[in-house]
């Protein structure tokens, strides 16, 4: 198992470098630049001033030279300074990432705790009313645009019923609250973002679990277990579910990039000061150091999620452990 982990880690290094190279090239080849974003509404800005600004940022150099300089700084965990406000990119990302990771962790937990039981229930009641209801609900969740649903929930729970806050992570009087009051206030602000960010993943995991569970229930060893008189609950949750979870565990690991990408949408809609909103504003400002810092972190978390998915598959399936020795 240790040698397998070392091989996987060694293989992730060139893949990580390839991701950074492509990301660096794409964002620099896109139309516009930080000088355009800063001088768009300044009629006194001349072409010479714009070129001087590009020289200050080092954008007048060849793209390969810019990438090599950036890679050298990356080796020292130095992401440079933001073009927008001159702050250290590490500090800006460090301030934004805890909220994004918290929302994504809560979303993954909700997807896991709710999606898998729903998929198992749909497989057990195949063709009956519960299965049909679950199929309609999951299809609806797949079809509904996330941003539209977020706005609809904000209007219902925040404007009409006034049950939940619709923006930010804290109330105005947050600093004056007690410890438990702060916890309750933060939890109320997280309800809608976590719910919206987990809906699509929950629908996908439930349908995937249902299909995987149905395939497991049709295997010969399940028929043999039932013929031996083993209780139905033991057949379902000990024999069938263990094998049905193998592809589900892999999907959960691969869902990390989807959640991180979705954070750009719901953090912008709910005005949350997370990594997604920071990425959104940085793209519009052509703030290359911040964009690359967030992309590097997202690539690292994605590759880590893939590695953890493989390790979890080995932990769930005893048959695969011998391949890792």
N, C-alpha and C positions, 0 to 999 in steps of 0.2 A: 504493500500500500504506500509506503514511504517513497519507493522508487517511482511509482506511478505519479505521485504528487509532484516530485521533482521534475519528471519529464513534462508534465503538463505545464508547470510553471516556466520551464525553459522554452516551451513552444509558444507561450503567451507573450514573451518579450518581443519577437519580431512582429507578431500580430499587432501588439500595442503600438510599436513604432510605425507600422504601416497605417494604422488608423490616424495617428497624429499627423503624418505626412499628408494624407488625403484631406484631412480637415483643414490643415494649414493652407493647402493649395486652394481649396474651394472657397474659403472665406476671403482670401486675398484676391482671387480672380473675380469675385462678385462685383457688380457695378457699384461705384461710389467708394467713399473712404471716410476716415475720421475727419479729414479736413473739410470735405463736402458737408458732413453733418453739422460741423461747428460753424461754418461760414455761409450756410444756405440763406440765412435771413440777414446777412450783413452786406449791404450794398457797397460798402467801402472796401471790401476785401478784394484785392487785386490778384491776378494770376501769379505774380511774383511772391506775394504773401502766402498763397496756397502752397506753392512749391517749397517755400521756406518751412512751412508747417510739416510738409511731407519729409523734408530733410531732418527736421527735429525728431520726428517719430522713427526715422530710419527706413521709411517706406520707399525711398528713391533707390535703394540698393536692389540687386538681383534677388529674386524670390528664394533661390537656393541658399544664398548667403544669409538671408533673414531667417530661414528655417534652421540652419546650422547654429546660428547665435541663440535662437530660442531653445534648441535642443540642449545646448551646453548649459543654459540657465536651468532648464528642466532637470538636468542631472544633479543640480544643487538644490532642487525643489524651490527654485526661484521663478515665479511666473511673470515677473516684471511689475510694472505699475500701470494703472488704468489710464487710458487716454482722456477719459471724461473728467476725472477729479484728481488724478495723480496719486491716488491711494494704492497701497500694496494689494495686488490681486488676491494673495493668500488671505488677507484680513477680510476682504469683501466676500470672498467665497465662504470663509469660516463663519461669518455672521449669518449667511443665508442658508447654508446646507443643513444645520440641525433641524430646522422646521420642515424642510423637504424630506429628509430621512425619516422624521417622526411620522409625517403623513403617509409616506410610502410603506413604512413598517406597519402602521395601523391598517392600511389598505390591504396589505398582504395577509395580515392576520385575519381580517374580515373575510377575504376571499377564501382562505383556507378553512376557516371555521364554518362558514355558511355554504360555500360553493360545493365542497365535497359531500356533505350530507344531502344536499339537494340532488346532486347527481346520483348518489346511491339510492335515494328514494325514487327517483325517476326510473332507474333500472329495475328496482324491485317491483314497481307497479307498472311495468311496461304495457302500453296500450290502454291503460285504465285512466280514469278521470284525473288522479293526481299527476300522472305523467303528461297528460295532454295540457293541463294547466301550466305545469312547469315549462313545457315546450313553448307555449304561447308567450309566457312571461320572458323567458330567456331570448326568444326571437325579438320581442319588443325592445329589450334592453340593448341588443345588438344594433337595432335599427335607429333608435333615438339618438340624435346628435348630442354629444356631451355638453357642449356650450349652451345649447337650447334648454336642456334639462336643468343645467345649473341656474340659468336665468329664471326658469319657471319655479324652481324650488326657492330661490331668493325672493321672488315675488310672493309666493304663498306663505312661507314660514317667516320671512323677515318683514314684509310690507303689510300683508293683510292680517295674518294671525299674530305677528310680533312675538313669536316664540323663540327664534334664534337670530343671532347677529349675522349679517350678510357680508361683512368686509373686515379685513384686518385680523389680528390674532389676539388683541387685547382691547378692553373697553377703555373709555377715557379716564375713569376713576380706578384703573387697575392698581396703581401704586398705593392707593389708600385702602385696599382690601386686605383681609386677613389671608393667611396661607391657604386655607381651604377655599376661601372666596376666590383667590387667584386661580386655583386649580379648576374650580367649577366654571369660572369665566373663560379660561382657555379651552376647556372641554366643549363648551357651547360654541365657541368659534370654530372648533375642528369638526363638528358633527357634519355639516354640509359638505366641506371639502373632502373629507374621508369617504363619505357616502358616494359622492359623485365620482371620485377617482377610482373607486373599487367596483362600480357597477358593471362596466364592460368586462373586466377580468373575472368578476363573479359569474357572469353569464357564460363566459368561455370555459371556465374551469368546471362548472356544473355540467355543461354539455359534453365536455371531454371526459369527465368522470363517468357520466352515464354510458357513453359509448364503450369506454374501457371496461366498465363493470359488466355490461351486457356480453362483451366478448369473453370475459372471464367466466361468467355463469354458464356459458355454452360449452365449456371445456369438459373433457371426459372425467377428469379427477373430481369435478363438482358432482357429476352424476354418480360417481362411485361413492363419494362421501354421503350423499343423500341416501343411496341404496344401503349403506351400512347403518342407517338410522341416526346419524348425527343430527343434532338439533339445527333448525334452519338458521337461527341467529349465529351459531358457530360456523356454519357453512358460509354465511354471508361475510361476517366480519373477521374471521380468522383465515379462511381458505381463499375466498374470492377477492376480498378487498385488498389484501396484501399484494397480490399480483396486479390488481387493477390500478394500484397507486404508483406503479413504476413509471409509466409515461406521464402521470400527473405531476410527480415530483420534478421531472425534467421540465415540464411546462412552467411550473412555478418558478424555477430558477431562471428560465428564459424570459419571464414576464417582467424582470427588473428594468430592462431598457424601455419597455412600453410604459411603465409607471413613471419613470423619470421624464420621458418625453411628454406624457400627459400632464405632468406638473406645470409645464409652461402654460397650458390652457387654463386649468382651474386656479392656479395661483394668480394669473392675470385677472380672471373674472372675479375672484373673491378678494383681490388686492392683498395677497399674502406676501410678506417680505421674504420669500424663499428663493431657491436657486433658479426655479423656472422663470419667475418674474425678473430676476436679475439678468438671466440670459436673454429674455425678450427685449428688455430695454437696451442691453448691450448690443444686440444685433442692429437695432434701429440707429444707435449711435456709432456703429462700426468700431466698437471698442474691442479691437483684436486681442489684446492680452486677456481680458476678462472672458471673452468668448472661448479662447483656447484653454484657459484654466478650467472652465466648466465642462468643455468637451473632453478634456483629459480625465477629469474626475468621473464623468459619465462613462467613458470607455473603461476605466479601471473597475468601476462597480459592475459594469456589464460582464466583463471577463471574469470577475470574481464570482458573479452569479452563475455563470456557466460552469465554472470549476466546482462550486458548491453543489450544483445540480448533479454533476457526475459523481461526486463523492456521496451525495445522498442516495443516488441510485444504487451505488455499491453497498450502502448500509441497509437499504430496504430489501435488495435482492441478494440472497446468499450465493446464488449461482454465479454472480459476476465478481465476487470477491477473489476467486482464484485467479482471475485475469490480472489482478492488481498486485499479486505477490511477487 
